[in-house]
Amino acid sequence: MNLVLAPREKGQLICRASGTPKPTINWAMNGIPIENSPEDPNRKVEGDTIIFEEVQTGSSAVYQCNASNEYGYLLSNAFVNVLSETPRVLTPANKVYQVIRNNHALLDCSSFGSPIPKITWFKDSQSSTLEGDPYLLHENGTLEIYVAQALNSGKYICVARNTLGIAENHVYLEVKEPTRILKQPKYKVAQRNRNVVFECKVKHDPTLIPIMIWLKDNGELPDDERFLVDSDSLTITDVTENDAGTYTCIMNTSLDHDSASAELTVVEATPTPAVIYEQPDPPTDLELTDMKPRSVQLTWIPGDEHNSPIHKFVIQYTDSLHDHGHWHNLTHVPGSKTTAHLQLSPYVHYTFRVLALNAVGLSDPSNPSHMYKTNPAAPEENPSGVKGFGTEHDNLMILWKPMSGLQANGPGLQYKVMWRQKDVDKNWTSVTVANVSKFMVSGTPTFTPYEVKVQAINNNGIGPDPAVVTGHSGEDLPVQAPDIVQVLVLNSTLAEVNWEPVPPKTVRGHLKGYKVYYWRERSLHKHNPHRVEQQLLTFSGNKSHGMLPGLQPYSLYLFNVRVYNGKGEGPASSNLQFETPEGVPGRPSFLRITNSNLDSLTLEWGPPNDRNGHLTGYTLKYQPVNNSNDLGPMEELALPANKTSITLPNLKYSTRYKFYFNAKTGQGAGPVITEEAVTIMDEAGQNQATTMPSRQVDIATQGWFIGLMCAIALLILILLIICFIKRNKGGKYPVKEKEDAHTDPEFQPMKEDDCTFGEYSDTEDHKPLKGSRTPSNGTVHRDSSDDSLVDYGGGDGQFNEDGSFIGQYSGKSSIRETAGGHERSEAPSPVNTTTMNSFV
């Protein structure tokens, strides 16, 4: 820690280190061992501390602390800077402060210098410093005026000086008049469609810009042209039921504001005039009688009630001596009374006023009474908020809340501060101070209980006996480390540390608790790297044990314990070590699928980064996944710890597989790493096994493909129906009818019952197709190998002279005839058996 000192100041550097064995502390200055450095009578070395007494300009240097033992050393540097600077005032020059009368005023004087400058304040051309009532000078140089009045306005000079020089700055204070609503809006009862006017007359400081705002039910006014806002009033024309509510006028300035509210009630119009209820008029003719040193009687005459009886009268006062312009409630009396007996305080310049209250609201205040001054007296109370504490190890700071002028009961307010060491001193040490709210007691023993009390004093006497408060002088760092430190390892990630609490006297402060520093020195596994990560757990209160969670399994840990108070930490206990047992391993570092064939995949993996013990093997599980993401049967393999790859044979080609892989130690299996892959689809090598970022799609399951197939099937069905209909509607052409139409007897056909042949063509183009053909009458001739003429034509057949059959060609499939110059070709049968069979 660097040290900045002014000439002739004191300071010290402390270098504390712990280790086993205990380190030796050696000092160096500017890189040279301090024993070889030039002698400096203002510097003294005491072990791990260098003490500077009344340092001189030019003594700045860099000091090195070397803490070492047989296992190593640590270095730490600190820069001691003896700074000599003339004062500078940092607050901007000619800054203007504005406050409202009777409020606090704070004038800043921020400065820099070495030695630290002393601040004094002056006003205008006065030569005397500003001290005492009503001024209070804070340690940081700020000047406070408790109750600022108009006479406090003006120019203030801040002077900062030290042994090297002086600097000053000018600031200005402007005390403004407060903003006050003189005439408040009153409660209104209005008939519908009538006009209503709320008045709000305000007084404000003429140098401040006022802004008047009206609210309805604490929100903005409706956006309606019926609402008219003037400088000191609000008018609502043609009121409706929705206009009922509470209206508030707010007068804002840059420094303060004031507000007042009134309620509007809207009623239906009545043929007869409605009774008007309003706030009462203010009381009049205030008079003070029966005047005594600490009491007075006040009487008044009530104002008009406006059809609503007065419930009570409120009496208020203002103190023109201490709090002029601010009115405070003193007491209240029932509405049936017009007299009040008032108990008063000493050293107050009273002015009274009275307000009347009925069901509608408060009246305006009455005119103020004549001033009545009470005589000073001794204080009747003492300061509140008294407490004692230390800011350094050898002091005691006594604080209290300053009393107001009204509480002082008279001029010359002072405070008698008293203290003594508890259970040691019988007599009180005291000092009397004024215009401050704290006192520093120096040279106290470290963290010692003291009894303190503060009593008020003024020119008329002393206050009552004050209450005694117990506090402590300043804390210092603890001097003893915890003893009998032990550790119990509960499992691979949790250990319990126990220690013997230090004696209370060695804490030298308020015991805050104990801190356990611990770090992982190394892993017990040779494959894991060496790491040092210091961690801290704090256990508040007077504890004697604590848990260390989140430990790394199979590791060597070191730790120590320290007590701490409000000042800081004490020395550390000796470092102890413990080992955590094996735990389950972490996830394997990677899992890859490579070298696939039609029915096999190769998996490669890396061991876990956190083995947490000796690996005993790996577990591999895998199962197929179909296109609907349904999982197939699970296969499981146990693999040795020294293996880093495996080839899985006999897999299905073009199939997606999901793999689950984890490592094991003696404590169990670690978390699983998963992967997916697909085997090769064909021998060309397409769709080889890869990690699956997305799912494959089967076209047979797609909606558009199913719809297309259905449309094709429907079209085929329609074509079949059309063909069937055409066949049934086609005309029949019997051979007998055709033969009857011929006039040539040579071409007369055989009768049906003669079993003659059907049509036959002797031309090459009209040869029948190979196979049987159905005659036009639907009769199918039997196929026979007999040569009997009866089978062909019956007994009526004709023969030539040589015995040949004359009508052998009378059954041609195509008959030509000439009649009227036309040729006609007989149409074949519309039914083709062979063609129909192709559709069946």
C-alpha positions in Angstrom: 0.0 0.0 0.0 1.5 3.4 -1.0 1.9 6.1 1.5 1.5 9.9 0.9 2.8 12.2 3.7 3.2 15.9 4.1 6.4 17.3 5.6 6.7 16.6 9.3 3.9 14.0 9.3 4.0 10.5 10.7 3.3 7.2 9.0 4.3 3.5 8.8 4.6 0.7 6.3 3.6 -2.9 7.5 4.6 -6.1 5.7 2.9 -9.2 7.0 3.4 -12.7 5.6 2.6 -16.2 6.6 4.2 -19.5 5.8 5.8 -22.7 7.2 8.4 -22.2 8.4 7.6 -18.6 9.3 9.0 -16.2 6.7 11.8 -13.7 7.4 11.1 -10.1 6.5 13.9 -8.0 4.9 13.5 -4.4 3.7 15.1 -2.6 0.8 14.9 1.1 -0.3 15.2 1.9 -4.0 16.5 -1.7 -4.6 19.3 -1.4 -2.0 19.1 -3.3 1.3 17.9 -0.8 3.9 20.8 -1.5 6.2 23.1 -0.3 3.3 21.0 2.8 2.5 21.8 6.3 3.8 21.0 6.8 7.5 17.7 8.6 8.1 17.0 9.6 11.8 13.3 10.0 11.0 13.0 6.3 9.9 13.0 3.3 12.2 12.7 -0.4 11.1 11.0 -2.8 13.6 10.7 -6.2 12.0 7.8 -6.2 9.6 7.1 -2.4 10.1 8.9 0.8 9.1 8.0 3.8 11.2 8.4 7.4 9.8 8.6 10.3 12.2 8.4 13.9 11.0 9.4 13.1 7.4 11.2 15.7 5.4 10.9 16.9 1.9 13.1 14.7 -0.3 12.4 11.5 1.7 10.3 10.0 -1.1 11.4 6.5 -2.0 10.3 3.0 -3.1 10.5 0.4 -0.4 10.6 -3.3 -1.0 9.5 -6.0 1.4 11.0 -9.5 0.9 9.3 -12.3 2.8 11.3 -15.6 2.4 11.8 -19.0 3.8 13.6 -22.1 2.6 10.9 -22.8 0.0 10.8 -19.5 -1.7 10.1 -15.7 -1.4 7.6 -13.0 -2.1 8.2 -9.4 -3.0 6.0 -6.4 -2.4 6.6 -2.7 -3.3 5.3 0.5 -1.7 5.9 4.1 -2.7 6.4 6.6 0.1 5.7 10.1 -1.4 6.5 13.1 0.7 4.3 15.7 -1.0 4.7 19.4 -0.5 1.9 21.4 -2.1 0.6 24.9 -1.6 -3.1 25.1 -1.0 -5.6 25.1 -3.9 -9.3 25.7 -3.6 -11.2 23.3 -5.9 -14.7 24.8 -5.5 -15.6 27.0 -8.6 -15.0 30.7 -8.0 -18.0 33.1 -7.6 -20.5 30.2 -7.2 -24.0 31.3 -6.2 -26.0 29.3 -3.7 -29.7 29.9 -3.4 -31.8 28.7 -0.4 -35.3 29.4 1.0 -35.4 31.4 4.2 -35.4 29.3 7.4 -33.8 26.3 5.6 -30.2 25.0 5.9 -27.5 26.5 3.8 -24.3 24.6 2.9 -21.4 26.6 1.3 -18.6 24.3 -0.1 -14.9 25.0 0.1 -13.2 21.9 -1.3 -9.4 22.3 -1.2 -6.1 20.4 -1.8 -2.7 20.8 -0.4 0.1 19.1 1.6 0.1 19.5 4.5 -3.8 19.5 4.5 -4.9 23.1 4.5 -6.9 24.6 7.3 -10.2 26.3 6.2 -11.5 29.6 7.6 -14.6 31.6 6.4 -15.2 35.3 6.3 -18.3 37.3 5.3 -18.2 40.4 3.1 -15.5 42.7 4.5 -15.6 41.5 8.0 -12.2 40.6 9.6 -13.5 38.1 12.1 -13.9 34.4 11.2 -17.4 32.9 11.1 -17.6 30.7 14.2 -20.4 29.9 16.6 -24.2 30.3 16.3 -25.6 30.3 13.6 -22.6 28.9 11.7 -21.1 25.4 11.8 -17.8 24.5 10.1 -17.4 20.9 9.0 -14.1 19.0 8.7 -14.2 19.1 4.9 -14.4 22.9 4.9 -18.1 23.2 4.3 -19.8 26.1 6.1 -23.3 25.3 7.3 -26.0 27.9 8.4 -28.7 26.1 10.3 -31.5 28.5 9.7 -30.7 30.9 6.9 -32.2 34.4 7.1 -32.3 37.3 4.7 -29.4 39.0 6.6 -27.2 35.9 5.8 -27.3 36.8 2.1 -24.0 38.2 0.7 -20.5 37.3 -0.3 -18.5 34.7 1.7 -14.7 34.3 1.5 -13.2 30.8 2.0 -9.5 30.8 3.0 -7.3 27.7 2.8 -3.8 27.9 4.3 -1.0 25.6 5.3 2.7 26.1 6.1 3.5 26.6 2.4 0.9 29.2 1.4 -2.6 30.5 1.3 -5.5 30.5 -1.2 -9.0 31.9 -1.1 -12.3 31.7 -3.0 -15.4 33.8 -3.1 -19.0 32.4 -3.2 -22.4 34.1 -2.8 -25.5 33.2 -0.8 -28.9 34.4 -1.8 -31.7 33.8 0.7 -35.1 33.7 -1.0 -38.6 34.2 0.4 -40.7 31.0 0.7 -43.6 30.3 -1.6 -46.9 30.5 0.2 -50.5 30.1 -0.8 -52.3 33.0 0.8 -55.9 32.1 -0.3 -56.6 28.4 -0.6 -59.4 26.9 -2.8 -62.6 26.2 -0.9 -65.0 23.3 -0.9 -67.7 23.7 -3.4 -71.2 22.2 -3.9 -72.5 23.1 -7.4 -75.6 22.3 -9.4 -75.2 20.6 -12.7 -74.7 23.0 -15.7 -73.5 25.8 -13.4 -70.1 27.4 -13.2 -67.5 26.9 -10.5 -64.5 29.0 -9.6 -61.6 27.8 -7.4 -59.3 30.6 -6.2 -55.6 30.0 -5.4 -53.7 33.2 -4.6 -49.9 32.8 -4.0 -47.0 34.8 -2.6 -43.5 34.0 -3.8 -40.0 35.5 -4.0 -40.1 38.1 -6.9 -36.7 36.8 -8.2 -38.0 33.3 -8.7 -40.2 32.3 -11.7 -43.5 30.7 -10.5 -45.4 27.9 -12.3 -49.0 27.2 -11.4 -50.3 23.7 -11.9 -53.8 22.4 -11.3 -54.6 18.7 -10.7 -57.8 16.7 -10.5 -57.7 13.7 -8.2 -53.9 13.9 -8.3 -53.9 13.6 -12.1 -53.9 16.1 -15.0 -56.9 18.2 -15.7 -59.3 16.7 -18.4 -58.5 18.0 -21.9 -61.7 20.0 -22.1 -62.2 23.6 -23.0 -64.6 24.0 -20.1 -61.6 24.1 -17.8 -60.1 27.6 -17.8 -56.9 28.1 -15.9 -56.0 31.7 -14.9 -53.0 33.0 -13.0 -54.7 32.6 -9.6 -57.9 30.6 -10.3 -59.5 27.6 -12.0 -62.9 28.0 -13.6 -65.1 25.1 -14.7 -68.1 26.0 -16.9 -71.2 23.8 -17.3 -70.2 21.3 -14.6 -71.2 17.7 -15.0 -71.3 14.7 -12.6 -67.8 13.7 -14.0 -66.3 17.0 -12.8 -66.8 16.0 -9.1 -63.5 15.3 -7.3 -60.6 16.9 -5.5 -58.8 19.8 -7.2 -55.3 20.8 -6.2 -53.3 23.9 -7.0 -49.5 23.6 -6.9 -47.2 26.6 -7.1 -43.7 25.5 -8.1 -40.4 27.5 -8.2 -36.9 26.3 -8.8 -36.3 26.1 -5.0 -39.6 25.2 -3.3 -43.3 24.7 -3.8 -46.7 25.0 -2.0 -50.0 23.3 -2.6 -53.6 23.3 -1.4 -56.7 21.2 -2.3 -60.5 21.6 -2.3 -63.3 19.2 -3.2 -66.1 19.7 -5.7 -69.5 18.0 -5.3 -72.0 18.2 -8.2 -75.8 17.9 -7.4 -78.9 17.9 -9.5 -80.6 21.2 -10.1 -83.6 21.8 -7.8 -86.6 24.2 -8.2 -85.8 25.7 -4.9 -82.5 27.3 -4.0 -80.0 24.8 -2.6 -78.4 25.3 0.8 -74.8 26.3 0.3 -72.2 24.6 2.6 -68.8 26.3 2.8 -65.8 26.5 5.0 -66.2 28.8 8.0 -64.9 32.3 8.0 -61.7 32.8 10.0 -61.9 33.8 13.6 -61.4 37.5 14.5 -60.3 39.7 17.4 -57.5 37.5 18.9 -56.5 38.7 22.3 -53.9 37.6 24.8 -54.7 37.7 28.5 -53.5 36.2 31.8 -49.9 36.4 30.6 -47.4 34.5 32.8 -43.7 33.5 32.2 -44.7 30.0 30.8 -48.4 30.4 29.9 -50.9 32.7 28.3 -54.7 32.8 27.6 -55.9 33.3 24.0 -59.4 34.4 23.1 -61.2 35.0 19.8 -64.5 35.6 18.1 -65.7 32.8 15.7 -66.5 33.6 12.1 -69.6 32.6 10.1 -70.2 28.8 10.1 -71.9 28.8 6.6 -74.6 26.3 7.5 -72.0 23.7 8.9 -71.2 23.7 12.6 -67.7 24.3 13.7 -66.1 21.1 15.2 -63.0 22.6 16.6 -60.5 25.4 16.6 -56.8 24.9 15.8 -54.2 27.2 17.4 -50.9 27.7 15.6 -47.8 29.6 16.5 -44.7 30.9 14.8 -41.3 31.7 16.5 -39.9 34.9 15.0 -36.7 34.4 17.0 -35.7 30.9 15.7 -38.2 29.9 12.9 -39.9 33.0 11.6 -42.6 32.4 9.0 -43.1 28.7 9.7 -46.4 28.0 11.5 -46.7 25.0 13.8 -49.8 23.4 15.5 -49.8 24.1 19.2 -53.1 22.7 20.4 -56.8 22.6 19.5 -60.1 23.1 21.5 -63.7 22.1 20.8 -65.8 24.3 18.5 -68.0 25.3 21.4 -65.1 27.2 23.1 -63.5 30.5 22.2 -60.7 30.5 24.8 -57.5 28.4 25.1 -55.0 28.3 27.9 -51.6 27.8 26.2 -48.4 26.3 27.8 -45.3 28.0 26.5 -41.6 27.3 26.2 -38.8 29.5 27.4 -36.9 31.9 25.0 -39.5 32.0 22.2 -41.1 35.0 20.5 -44.6 33.7 20.0 -47.2 34.9 17.5 -50.6 33.0 17.4 -53.4 32.5 14.9 -56.6 30.4 14.9 -58.3 28.3 12.3 -61.9 27.0 12.4 -62.8 23.5 11.2 -66.3 22.3 10.1 -67.5 19.4 7.9 -66.4 21.2 4.8 -62.9 22.0 5.9 -60.6 24.5 7.5 -61.1 28.1 7.4 -58.5 30.6 6.3 -56.2 31.6 9.2 -57.1 34.5 11.4 -55.0 37.6 11.6 -52.0 37.0 13.8 -52.0 38.0 17.5 -49.6 40.3 19.1 -46.1 38.9 19.8 -45.5 37.4 23.2 -41.9 36.8 24.3 -41.0 34.2 27.0 -37.9 34.6 29.1 -34.8 32.3 28.7 -34.3 29.4 31.0 -31.9 26.5 31.6 -32.2 23.6 29.0 -34.9 21.1 29.8 -33.5 18.4 27.6 -30.1 17.1 26.4 -28.9 16.1 22.9 -30.2 12.9 21.4 -28.4 10.3 19.3 -25.3 10.1 21.6 -22.9 7.3 20.6 -19.2 6.5 21.0 -16.9 4.6 18.6 -13.3 4.7 17.4 -12.0 5.7 14.0 -8.4 4.6 14.8 -7.0 2.1 17.2 -6.2 4.8 19.8 -9.1 7.2 19.8 -12.8 7.5 20.7 -15.2 9.6 18.7 -18.3 10.9 20.6 -21.2 12.0 18.4 -24.6 13.6 19.1 -27.5 15.3 17.3 -27.3 19.1 17.8 -30.2 20.8 19.5 -32.3 23.5 17.8 -32.7 27.0 19.1 -36.1 26.2 20.4 -34.7 23.3 22.4 -31.9 25.4 23.8 -34.3 27.5 26.0 -31.9 30.4 25.9 -28.8 31.9 24.4 -25.2 30.6 24.7 -26.0 26.9 24.0 -23.0 24.6 24.7 -22.4 20.9 25.2 -20.6 19.3 28.1 -19.0 16.1 26.8 -18.1 13.5 29.5 -16.4 10.1 29.3 -14.7 7.4 31.4 -13.3 3.9 30.9 -15.9 1.5 31.9 -15.3 -0.6 35.1 -11.9 1.2 35.5 -12.3 4.9 36.1 -14.6 6.3 38.7 -14.3 10.0 37.8 -15.6 11.5 34.5 -13.3 13.4 32.2 -15.2 16.3 30.6 -14.9 19.1 28.1 -17.3 21.9 27.0 -17.8 22.7 23.4 -20.1 24.8 21.3 -21.4 24.8 17.7 -20.2 21.2 17.1 -21.8 17.8 17.2 -18.8 15.6 17.9 -15.7 15.3 20.0 -12.5 13.2 19.5 -10.8 11.6 22.5 -7.2 10.6 21.7 -4.7 8.3 23.3 -7.2 5.6 24.3 -6.2 1.9 24.7 -7.3 -0.3 21.7 -11.0 -1.4 21.7 -11.8 -0.5 25.3 -15.3 0.1 26.5 -16.1 3.6 27.6 -19.2 5.3 29.1 -20.1 8.6 27.5 -22.8 11.3 28.0 -23.5 14.8 26.7 -25.3 17.5 28.6 -26.8 20.8 27.3 -25.7 24.1 28.9 -26.8 27.7 28.2 -26.3 31.1 29.8 -29.1 30.3 32.3 -27.9 27.0 33.6 -27.3 23.3 32.8 -29.7 20.7 31.5 -30.9 17.6 33.3 -28.5 14.7 34.1 -27.9 13.0 30.8 -28.3 9.3 30.0 -25.1 7.2 29.9 -24.2 5.4 26.7 -21.5 2.7 26.3 -19.2 2.8 23.3 -15.7 1.4 22.4 -12.5 3.0 21.4 -11.0 2.1 18.0 -10.3 -1.4 16.7 -7.0 -2.9 15.6 -6.2 -6.1 13.7 -6.5 -9.4 15.6 -3.2 -10.7 16.9 -3.8 -14.4 17.2 -4.6 -17.1 14.7 -7.2 -19.8 15.4 -5.8 -23.0 17.1 -6.5 -26.7 16.8 -7.5 -26.5 13.2 -8.8 -29.8 11.8 -10.6 -31.0 8.7 -13.0 -33.9 8.1 -13.6 -35.0 4.5 -17.2 -35.9 4.1 -17.3 -36.9 0.5 -15.5 -36.2 -2.8 -16.9 -32.6 -3.0 -17.5 -31.6 0.7 -15.3 -31.1 3.7 -15.8 -29.8 7.2 -13.3 -27.5 8.9 -13.1 -27.1 12.7 -11.1 -24.7 14.8 -10.8 -23.4 18.3 -12.1 -19.8 18.6 -9.5 -17.2 19.5 -9.7 -15.6 23.0 -11.9 -12.4 22.9 -9.1 -10.1 24.1 -6.9 -11.1 21.1 -9.7 -10.0 18.6 -9.1 -6.3 19.6 -12.4 -5.3 18.1 -16.0 -6.4 17.3 -15.7 -10.1 16.3 -17.2 -10.3 12.8 -16.4 -14.0 12.1 -13.9 -16.3 10.6 -12.5 -16.7 7.1 -11.3 -19.9 5.5 -8.9 -19.6 2.6 -8.5 -22.8 0.6 -7.2 -23.7 -2.8 -6.6 -26.8 -4.9 -2.9 -27.5 -4.9 -3.0 -30.3 -7.6 -4.9 -33.3 -8.8 -4.0 -36.7 -7.6 -4.2 -38.0 -11.1 -1.1 -37.7 -13.2 -3.0 -36.7 -16.4 -4.7 -33.7 -14.8 -2.8 -30.3 -14.7 -1.5 -28.5 -11.7 -3.8 -25.6 -10.7 -3.9 -23.1 -7.8 -7.2 -21.3 -7.4 -7.6 -19.6 -4.0 -11.1 -19.4 -2.7 -12.6 -17.7 0.4 -15.5 -18.6 2.6 -16.7 -16.3 5.4 -18.5 -17.6 8.5 -20.1 -14.7 10.4 -20.2 -14.7 14.2 -18.4 -16.7 16.8 -18.3 -19.9 14.8 -16.0 -22.9 15.4 -16.6 -24.8 12.2 -17.7 -24.4 8.6 -18.4 -26.4 5.4 -16.3 -26.3 2.2 -18.6 -27.2 -0.7 -17.9 -27.6 -4.4 -14.5 -29.3 -4.0 -12.9 -31.2 -6.9 -12.8 -34.9 -6.4 -9.4 -36.8 -6.2 -7.5 -33.6 -5.4 -5.0 -32.2 -2.9 -6.3 -29.1 -1.1 -4.5 -26.6 1.3 -6.3 -24.2 3.6 -5.9 -21.9 6.6 -8.3 -20.0 9.0 -8.3 -16.4 10.1 -10.4 -14.3 12.5 -11.5 -10.9 11.4 -13.1 -7.8 13.0 -14.3 -4.4 11.9 -10.7 -3.4 11.2 -9.6 -6.4 9.1 -8.1 -9.9 9.3 -5.8 -11.4 11.8 -2.9 -13.7 11.1 -3.5 -17.0 9.3 -3.3 -20.4 11.0 -0.7 -22.8 9.6 -1.6 -24.3 6.2 -3.2 -27.8 6.5 -3.8 -30.2 3.6 -6.4 -32.8 2.9 -7.2 -35.1 0.0 -10.6 -35.6 -1.5 -11.6 -39.2 -2.6 -12.5 -40.4 -6.0 -15.8 -39.1 -7.6 -17.6 -39.8 -10.8 -15.7 -38.6 -13.9 -16.8 -35.7 -16.1 -18.1 -36.0 -19.6 -15.7 -37.5 -22.3 -13.9 -34.7 -24.0 -15.3 -35.7 -27.4 -17.2 -38.4 -29.4 -16.8 -38.7 -33.1 -18.2 -41.2 -35.7 -15.8 -42.0 -38.6 -15.1 -44.7 -41.3 -18.5 -46.0 -42.1 -19.4 -48.9 -44.4 -22.8 -50.3 -45.4 -23.2 -52.1 -42.1 -20.6 -50.6 -39.7 -19.5 -47.4 -38.0 -16.3 -46.5 -36.2 -16.5 -44.4 -33.0 -13.6 -42.4 -31.5 -13.5 -40.6 -28.2 -11.3 -38.8 -25.7 -11.0 -39.3 -22.0 -12.7 -36.7 -19.6 -10.9 -33.6 -18.8 -11.9 -34.1 -15.2 -11.2 -37.7 -14.5 -11.8 -37.3 -10.7 -10.2 -40.7 -10.1 -8.9 -43.7 -11.9 -11.0 -44.5 -14.9 -12.2 -48.1 -14.9 -13.8 -48.1 -18.3 -16.5 -46.7 -20.6 -20.1 -47.6 -21.3 -21.4 -47.3 -24.9 -25.2 -47.6 -25.6 -26.8 -47.3 -29.0 -30.1 -47.8 -30.7 -31.6 -47.2 -34.1 -34.0 -44.3 -34.8 -36.6 -44.6 -37.5 -38.0 -41.7 -39.6 -40.8 -41.1 -37.1 -38.2 -40.6 -34.4 -39.2 -43.8 -32.7 -36.3 -45.5 -30.8 -35.4 -49.1 -31.4 -33.9 -51.7 -29.1 -30.9 -50.6 -27.0 -27.5 -52.3 -27.3 -24.9 -51.8 -24.5 -21.1 -52.4 -24.6 -18.6 -52.2 -21.8 -15.2 -50.8 -23.0 -11.8 -50.8 -21.2 -10.3 -47.6 -20.0 -7.3 -47.7 -22.3 -9.4 -47.9 -25.5 -10.2 -44.8 -27.5 -12.1 -46.2 -30.5 -14.4 -49.1 -31.6 -15.9 -50.3 -34.8 -19.5 -51.5 -34.6 -20.3 -54.3 -37.2 -23.6 -55.8 -38.4 -25.5 -52.5 -38.5 -28.4 -51.8 -40.8 -27.6 -49.8 -43.9 -29.2 -46.4 -44.5 -30.2 -46.3 -40.8 -29.9 -43.6 -38.2 -28.4 -44.6 -34.9 -28.2 -42.7 -31.6 -25.2 -43.2 -29.3 -24.8 -42.7 -25.5 -21.3 -42.7 -24.1 -19.8 -42.1 -20.6 -16.8 -42.8 -18.5 -16.7 -44.7 -15.1 -14.5 -44.7 -12.0 -14.8 -46.7 -8.9 -17.5 -44.3 -7.6 -19.8 -44.8 -10.6 -20.6 -43.5 -14.1 -20.2 -39.9 -15.1 -22.5 -37.8 -17.3 -23.4 -39.0 -20.8 -22.3 -37.5 -24.1 -24.6 -38.3 -27.0 -24.2 -38.3 -30.8 -26.2 -39.4 -33.9 -25.1 -40.8 -37.2 -26.5 -42.6 -40.3 -24.9 -45.6 -42.1 -24.2 -45.4 -45.9 -27.2 -45.6 -48.2 -25.6 -47.3 -51.2 -22.2 -48.6 -52.3 -21.5 -45.5 -54.3 -20.7 -43.9 -51.0 -23.6 -41.4 -50.8 -25.1 -40.4 -47.4 -22.1 -41.7 -45.4 -22.3 -41.8 -41.6 -22.2 -38.3 -40.3 -23.3 -36.5 -37.1 -27.0 -35.7 -37.6 -27.8 -32.0 -37.5 -31.3 -32.7 -39.0 -33.7 -35.6 -39.7 -34.0 -37.4 -43.1 -37.3 -37.2 -44.8 -39.1 -40.3 -46.4 -41.0 -39.2 -49.5 -43.6 -42.0 -49.0 -44.8 -40.2 -45.8 -45.2 -36.8 -47.4 -48.7 -35.5 -47.9 -48.2 -34.2 -51.5 -46.9 -37.6 -52.6 -49.9 -39.5 -51.1 -52.3 -37.0 -52.7 -50.7 -37.5 -56.1 -51.0 -41.3 -55.9 -54.7 -41.0 -54.9 -55.4 -38.7 -57.9 -53.7 -41.1 -60.3 -55.8 -44.1 -58.9 -59.0 -42.0 -59.2 -58.2 -41.2 -62.9 -57.6 -44.8 -63.7 -61.0 -45.7 -62.1 -62.8 -43.1 -64.2 -61.2 -44.4 -67.4 -62.3 -47.9 -66.6 -65.9 -46.7 -66.0 -66.0 -44.8 -69.3 -64.7 -47.8 -71.3 -67.3 -50.1 -69.7 -70.1 -47.6 -70.5 -69.0 -47.4 -74.2 -69.0 -51.1 -74.5 -72.5 -51.5 -73.2 -73.9 -48.7 -75.5 -72.3 -50.0 -78.8 -74.8 -51.5 -81.5 -75.0 -55.2 -82.5 -74.6 -56.3 -86.2 -75.9 -59.9 -86.6 -74.5 -61.8 -89.6 -78.0 -63.0 -90.6 -79.3 -59.4 -91.1 -76.3 -58.6 -93.3 -76.9 -61.7 -95.5 -80.5 -60.9 -95.9 -79.6 -57.5 -97.3 -77.7 -59.1 -100.3 -79.8 -59.5 -103.6 -77.4 -62.0 -105.2 -78.5 -65.5 -104.3 -75.0 -66.6 -104.8 -74.1 -64.8 -101.6 -77.1 -65.9 -99.5 -75.7 -66.9 -96.1 -76.2 -70.1 -94.5 -78.9 -70.3 -91.8 -77.8 -70.1 -88.2 -79.0 -73.6 -87.5 -77.0 -74.9 -90.5 -73.9 -74.2 -88.5 -72.3 -72.4 -91.4 -69.0 -70.5 -91.0 -69.2 -66.8 -90.3 -67.7 -64.1 -92.3 -64.3 -64.8 -93.9 -62.0 -62.7 -96.0 -59.9 -64.1 -98.8 -57.9 -61.0 -99.0 -54.6 -60.6 -97.4 -55.6 -57.4 -95.5 -58.7 -59.0 -93.9 -57.2 -62.1 -92.6 -58.5 -62.8 -89.1 -56.1 -62.5 -86.1 -54.5 -65.6 -84.8 -57.0 -67.2 -82.5 -60.7 -67.5 -82.3 -63.1 -64.6 -83.0 -66.6 -64.4 -81.6 -69.3 -64.2 -84.3 -71.7 -61.3 -84.4 -74.5 -63.3 -82.9 -72.5 -64.1 -79.9 -72.2 -67.8 -80.6 -68.9 -69.3 -80.1 -68.1 -72.2 -82.6 -66.4 -75.2 -81.1 -63.0 -75.9 -82.4 -63.0 -79.4 -84.0 -60.6 -81.3 -86.2 -63.5 -83.3 -88.0 -63.7 -82.8 -91.8 -67.4 -83.6 -92.1 -69.3 -81.3 -94.4 -72.1 -81.4 -91.9 -69.9 -79.6 -89.5 -69.4 -76.8 -92.0 -72.6 -76.3 -93.8 -75.2 -79.0 -93.2 -76.9 -80.9 -96.0 -77.8 -78.0 -98.1 -74.4 -77.2 -99.3 -73.7 -76.8 -103.1 -70.9 -78.4 -105.0 -69.3 -78.0 -108.4 -69.0 -80.7 -111.0 -65.6 -81.7 -109.6 -67.2 -82.0 -106.1 -65.7 -78.9 -104.6 -67.6 -76.9 -102.1 -69.1 -73.8 -103.9 -69.9 -71.7 -100.7 -66.6 -72.1 -99.0 -66.0 -68.4 -99.1 -69.5 -67.2 -98.3 -68.5 -66.4 -94.7 -65.9 -63.7 -95.4 -65.3 -61.1 -92.7 -65.7 -58.3 -95.3 -68.4 -58.3 -98.0 -68.4 -55.9 -100.9 -71.5 -55.2 -102.9 -72.3 -52.8 -105.7 -75.7 -51.2 -105.4 -76.5 -47.9 -106.8 -72.8 -47.3 -107.5 -71.8 -47.6 -103.8 -69.4 -49.8 -102.0 -70.1 -50.9 -98.4 -67.8 -52.6 -96.1 -69.4 -54.5 -93.2 -68.4 -53.3 -89.8 -66.8 -55.8 -87.5 -68.3 -56.7 -84.1 -67.9 -53.9 -81.6 -66.8 -56.2 -78.9 -63.2 -57.4 -79.0 -62.7 -60.1 -76.5 -58.9 -59.9 -76.6 -59.0 -56.1 -76.0 -61.4 -56.4 -73.1 -59.2 -58.9 -71.5 -56.4 -56.4 -71.4 -58.4 -54.2 -68.9 -59.7 -57.1 -66.7 
